[in-house]
Amino acid sequence: MCINESQVQHKWYYNLKYLVVGLVFGVLFVKAEVTSWFRIQEMFRLQSFHMYGIIGSAVVVGMISVSLIKRFDLKTISGEPITFTDKKFNKGQIYGGLLFGLGWGLTGACPGPLFTQIGMGATVVIVTLLSAIAGTWVYGKYRDSLPH
């Protein structure tokens, strides 16, 4: 299932760097107003370019990064090869994208900034977080019986 999973075993404290990066990323989200419910609503109402600019620049950075990784055959910090696997398109991706967008528009939160919103004091987002966890669990339980 997970074709890019690392085979290297590390000590528990090895993952602390991800906590630090996550905290820095969360602060950047707050400062850029990415986690603002009002900014998200502006995006879905086509009233502001702010969020589209952030998302678009992330897509461009991702495209450039993947291109550089492929061109120079870069490896992970641990020395493992980075591989990209072609994905087959299916109509479930349309349904999933629509469901994701509907949830994002209704709640004003996508999975990335949920923890940041809770950290900012928007504790009502805990309901969205629990719903996301429940939805992930349900998908995992029934994944094999769903049409893919």
C-alpha positions as CSV (number, residue, x, y, z in Angstrom):
1,M,0.0,0.0,0.0
2,C,2.6,2.6,1.1
3,I,5.3,2.3,-1.6
4,N,7.5,5.2,-0.4
5,E,7.7,4.1,3.2
6,S,11.1,4.5,4.8
7,Q,12.9,1.3,5.8
8,V,15.3,3.1,8.1
9,Q,14.5,2.7,11.8
10,H,15.3,5.8,14.0
11,K,15.2,6.6,17.7
12,W,12.1,8.3,19.1
13,Y,13.7,11.7,19.3
14,Y,14.4,11.7,15.6
15,N,10.8,12.8,15.0
16,L,11.2,15.9,17.1
17,K,12.4,17.8,14.1
18,Y,8.9,17.3,12.5
19,L,7.3,18.8,15.6
20,V,9.6,21.9,15.3
21,V,8.9,22.2,11.6
22,G,5.1,21.8,12.2
23,L,5.2,24.6,14.9
24,V,7.1,26.9,12.5
25,F,4.7,26.1,9.7
26,G,1.7,26.7,12.0
27,V,3.1,30.2,12.9
28,L,3.5,30.9,9.2
29,F,-0.1,29.8,8.5
30,V,-1.4,32.2,11.2
31,K,0.8,35.1,10.1
32,A,-0.2,34.6,6.4
33,E,-3.9,34.3,7.5
34,V,-4.2,30.9,5.8
35,T,-6.1,29.6,8.8
36,S,-8.5,32.5,8.9
37,W,-12.1,31.4,8.5
38,F,-12.9,34.8,6.9
39,R,-10.0,34.4,4.3
40,I,-11.3,30.9,3.4
41,Q,-14.9,32.2,3.0
42,E,-13.5,35.1,0.8
43,M,-11.8,32.4,-1.4
44,F,-15.0,30.4,-1.8
45,R,-17.0,33.5,-2.6
46,L,-14.4,34.6,-5.1
47,Q,-14.0,37.9,-3.2
48,S,-10.2,37.8,-2.7
49,F,-7.1,36.5,-4.5
50,H,-5.3,36.0,-1.2
51,M,-5.8,32.3,-0.7
52,Y,-5.6,31.5,-4.5
53,G,-2.2,33.3,-4.5
54,I,-0.9,31.2,-1.6
55,I,-2.3,27.9,-3.0
56,G,-1.0,28.7,-6.5
57,S,2.5,29.6,-5.2
58,A,2.5,26.3,-3.3
59,V,1.6,24.4,-6.5
60,V,4.4,26.1,-8.4
61,V,7.0,25.4,-5.7
62,G,5.8,21.8,-5.6
63,M,6.2,21.5,-9.4
64,I,9.7,23.0,-9.4
65,S,10.7,20.7,-6.4
66,V,9.5,17.5,-8.1
67,S,11.2,18.6,-11.3
68,L,14.5,19.1,-9.5
69,I,14.2,15.9,-7.6
70,K,13.7,13.9,-10.8
71,R,16.3,15.8,-12.8
72,F,19.1,15.4,-10.3
73,D,18.0,12.1,-8.9
74,L,18.0,13.5,-5.4
75,K,17.8,11.2,-2.3
76,T,16.3,11.6,1.2
77,I,18.4,12.8,4.1
78,S,18.8,9.2,5.0
79,G,20.2,8.4,1.5
80,E,17.1,6.5,0.3
81,P,15.9,7.1,-3.3
82,I,12.9,9.3,-3.9
83,T,10.4,7.6,-6.3
84,F,7.3,8.9,-8.0
85,T,4.6,6.5,-9.1
86,D,2.1,7.2,-11.8
87,K,-1.5,7.3,-10.5
88,K,-4.5,6.2,-12.5
89,F,-7.4,8.6,-12.7
90,N,-10.9,7.4,-11.6
91,K,-14.2,9.1,-11.0
92,G,-13.9,8.6,-7.3
93,Q,-11.4,11.4,-7.3
94,I,-14.1,13.8,-8.6
95,Y,-16.5,12.7,-5.9
96,G,-13.8,12.9,-3.2
97,G,-12.7,16.3,-4.3
98,L,-16.2,17.6,-4.3
99,L,-16.8,16.2,-0.8
100,F,-13.5,17.7,0.4
101,G,-14.4,21.1,-1.1
102,L,-17.9,21.0,0.4
103,G,-16.5,20.2,3.8
104,W,-13.8,22.9,3.5
105,G,-16.3,25.5,2.5
106,L,-18.8,24.6,5.2
107,T,-16.3,24.3,8.1
108,G,-13.8,26.9,6.9
109,A,-11.0,24.4,7.6
110,C,-9.1,21.9,5.6
111,P,-7.0,19.2,7.4
112,G,-3.7,21.1,7.3
113,P,-4.6,24.1,9.5
114,L,-7.0,22.4,11.9
115,F,-4.5,22.2,14.7
116,T,-3.4,25.7,14.1
117,Q,-7.0,27.0,14.3
118,I,-7.4,25.1,17.6
119,G,-4.1,26.5,18.8
120,M,-5.4,30.0,17.9
121,G,-8.3,29.5,20.3
122,A,-11.0,28.4,17.8
123,T,-11.9,25.5,19.9
124,V,-15.1,24.8,18.0
125,V,-12.8,23.4,15.3
126,I,-12.3,20.4,17.6
127,V,-15.6,19.1,16.2
128,T,-14.2,19.4,12.6
129,L,-11.0,17.6,13.7
130,L,-13.0,14.7,15.3
131,S,-15.1,14.5,12.2
132,A,-12.0,14.3,10.0
133,I,-10.6,11.6,12.2
134,A,-13.9,9.7,12.1
135,G,-14.2,10.1,8.3
136,T,-10.6,8.8,7.9
137,W,-11.4,5.8,10.1
138,V,-14.6,5.0,8.2
139,Y,-12.8,5.2,4.8
140,G,-10.0,3.0,6.1
141,K,-12.5,0.4,7.4
142,Y,-14.5,0.2,4.1
143,R,-11.7,1.1,1.6
144,D,-11.4,-2.4,0.2
145,S,-15.2,-2.6,-0.5
146,L,-15.4,0.8,-2.2
147,P,-15.2,1.2,-5.9
148,H,-11.8,2.4,-6.8
